[in-house]
C-alpha cells in the first residue's frame, strides 16, 4: 500500500516510522516547512518531501492519506482525500465541528472508503488490559472514571486545552464503557491570551449509574497522567507516567447496609491485595497502523477500533464541552 503523510512536525515522524516498519510504502511527506521536509528526506531517502498538497492528492499511486497537521486543516484535507478516492487517517480530534465530522463520514461511507481517527491510547497495553478486566467482571459494576492529565504543556494556536488533551479520555471511555454520555458540563479559564482555555474541568453524565470526570491543564508545575476507575468489587489506578507498572488493581471496596432505624446505614470497607498485571508492550502506534491497513485491505469487512464514528463522538463531546464553558458550566445535552 502506498501512503502520504501530511505533517512532519511533532507526530508525523512517528507515523512515518511505524507505517514503514510494518511494511507500507510512504511515498510522500507533505509539510510547509523546508526544514521539516529536509529532515524527512534525510531520514527516509526514498520519500519525496513536498509542500504541494495537490500533487499528492492527485497522484493515483497514493492509496491513503495520513493527516497530522493542525486541527483547523483536518476537515479540508480529509475531504479532498476522500473525494479523490483515497482512504484517510486523521489525527485527533478528527475535525473542528460535529457537522464536519458527519460530512466526512457521509463521503467515506458513500465511496466505501476507510476514514479513521488516530486515538492511539486505545491500542496501549494498559487500556487493553483495563478493558479485559472490566469485561471479565473483575471490577464489578463500574462506578466512576476520574482522570488528571496536566503538564506545562504545548500551547496550541487553534484549540484549547480540552481539544488537545481530553480526546484521550473521551476515546478511552468510549472503549471501556458500553454506553455514550448523554450530557456534559465543563468549566475553564484562559490565563494566557484572550480566547483559548489553558485549564478545564469536564464532567460527562450517562444514563447508567456512572460518572466521568477529566481535569486537563497546560499550566501545571508537574506532569500527571493518572486515571482512577472505581468499581463495586475492585478499583484501578492507571498511571501512564509509570515506566512499567502502569496499571494497579486494588482489591478494595465498600458495601452499604441499611439499618432498620429510619435513615441510617452502615458502610463496611474492604482493603485487600494490590495486583500489578503484566501488560502487552507492543508499541500502540504500530497496532493502530496495522488496524488502519487491515481495515483497508479487508474491503470494509474489518471495522477499526478507532473508527470514524468514535472520531465524531469525540468531536461532538468536545463541541458540547466548549459550549458549556461559554455558558459558565451549564449542562449541555448530547
PAPASE-960819 format. One record per residue (C-alpha): x negated, y, z negated; residue in one letter. Coordinates in steps of 0.02 Angstrom, whole numbers, plus 50000, padded with zeros to 5 digits. Layout:
# residues N
XYZA/...
***
This chain:
# residues 334
500005000050000X/499385017450044X/499625031449918X/499345050049898X/499105058449729X/499665076449709X/498645084849573X/496895080749514X/496865090449352X/497185082849181X/498145066949227X/497785064749412X/496075056549391X/496845043349276X/498175039449406X/496905037849547X/495815026649439X/497215014949388X/498045013149558X/496345009949636X/495934997149501X/497504986949540X/497034985949724X/498035000249801X/497325012349929X/497325030549880X/497115039350048X/497365057349991X/497175068449840X/498095084949858X/497535099549750X/497475118349774X/495805119549683X/494245117149790X/493285111949635X/494535098249594X/494545092149775X/492645091149769X/492725080849608X/493975068849687X/492925065849842X/491345063749739X/492175050749626X/493055041849771X/492115044049937X/493505035250035X/494805047949977X/495225063250081X/495495078349969X/496555092150043X/497585107449996X/498815104350140X/500325095250069X/501245094850235X/499865084750320X/500035071550186X/501945071450185X/501955069450375X/500685055250377X/501625039350421X/500235028750342X/500695035050169X/501975023850084X/502155032849918X/501795049649837X/501215051349656X/501575068549584X/500515075149440X/500675093949465X/501535107449358X/503345103349320X/504035117949419X/503445109449580X/504055091749542X/505765093449623X/505145101949782X/503765089349820X/504775074049767X/506225079349877X/505085081850027X/504275064949997X/505935055849985X/506635064550139X/505045059250231X/505445041150186X/504125039350051X/504315032049878X/503945043949735X/503205042549561X/503395058749463X/502535063349301X/503645067649154X/504775076949147X/505445071949317X/506225088949357X/506665105549275X/508555102849278X/509805088649271X/510555094049438X/508855092449521X/508625075149446X/510345069649507X/509975075949683X/508335066249691X/509215050549630X/510545052549765X/509225054549902X/508205039749840X/509735028549825X/510395033449996X/508725029750078X/508355014049974X/506765021549904X/505965019449734X/505995035149627X/505155033049459X/504625044449316X/503005040549226X/503445038349042X/501845029149002X/502205025948818X/503485012748866X/502055002048930X/500965003048774X/500664987648670X/501314996848517X/503005001548590X/503224984348670X/502894976148501X/504144987548413X/505444983248545X/505134964548516X/505294966648327X/506944975948345X/507654963248469X/507134948848354X/508154956948215X/506634959348101X/507154977048055X/508994973048034X/510114987348087X/509025001948143X/509505017548045X/508345031448098X/506885037048208X/505805051148141X/504365057448247X/502995070248219X/502005074848374X/500945090248335X/499245097348379X/498335113248426X/498995109348597X/498755114148778X/499975128548801X/500975126248960X/501415140349077X/503055133349145X/503835123549000X/503995124948812X/503345112548684X/504935102048690X/504755099048876X/502905095048852X/502945083048703X/504735077448667X/504915067048829X/503835053848744X/505055051848600X/506635052948707X/505995039548826X/505405028148683X/507115029948601X/508005025448762X/506955009648772X/507115004448590X/508925008748555X/510315001248660X/511305017348660X/511185035048726X/511275051148624X/512965059548628X/512345076648570X/510795086248522X/510355100848411X/508695109948417X/507815124848341X/506155132548387X/505085148148392X/503935156548517X/502505164148418X/501355166148568X/502045175448718X/503835180648744X/504815165448801X/504015148148777X/504345139848610X/502735132848536X/503575123848390X/505255114948391X/506335102648296X/507535091248390X/508935080548319X/509845067648426X/511535060648374X/512275044048427X/513955035148422X/513155021548317X/512585023748135X/510885030148189X/510005046948197X/508385052648281X/507275067548246X/505715074448330X/504545087948267X/503415094748403X/502115108548396X/500645116148488X/500075125948335X/499685112648205X/497965112648121X/497885093748139X/498375081348272X/499755069548217X/500625056548324X/501685046848200X/503405038748211X/504405031448067X/505775018948111X/506895013147969X/507994997747966X/509084989047838X/507804975047821X/506104982347864X/505304998547916X/503935003048041X/502575016148043X/501885018748218X/500325029648215X/499615032148389X/498055040548321X/497505024348237X/496195015748347X/496764997948312X/498124996548178X/499405007248267X/500934997748203X/501284993148023X/502864983847972X/503404986747792X/504474973747707X/505314987547609X/507114992247596X/508604995747487X/510334989247451X/511784999647385X/513024990747272X/514684998047220X/515064998247035X/516824995546975X/516875012646895X/517525025347018X/516255034947125X/514735025847053X/513475014947140X/511815006347109X/510325006247225X/509164991147224X/507464994447303X/506334981247378X/504464983347403X/503614969047495X/502124965047604X/501424975247747X/501174966547916X/499964973148046X/500434964248208X/499234960648350X/499554971948500X/499294969948686X/497764980348731X/498094981848919X/497974999948974X/499755006548980X/499475016849137X/498895001249230X/500504992249182X/501515007349238X/500605007449405X/500964988849429X/502794991749388X/502925005249521X/502084994449652X/503164979349607X/504744989649624X/504234994949799X/503654977749856X/505224969249790X/506314979449907X/507454985249768X/507584968649675X/506474974349532X/507014989249428X/505524997849345X/505555000249158X/505355019049177X/506605021149317X/507405036649392X/508935035449278X/507835036349124X/506945051149204X/508615060049225X/509175055949047X/507585063648976X/507815079449080X/509645081449031X/509235078948847X/507865092148857X/509015103848952X/510335102248815X/509005104748680X/508405120848762X/510205126948770X/510385122948584X/508835133048541X/509535148148633X/511145146048530X/510215145248362X/510335126548340X/512125123748399X/512625105748436X/512655102748624X/513615087948694X/512805076948825X/
***
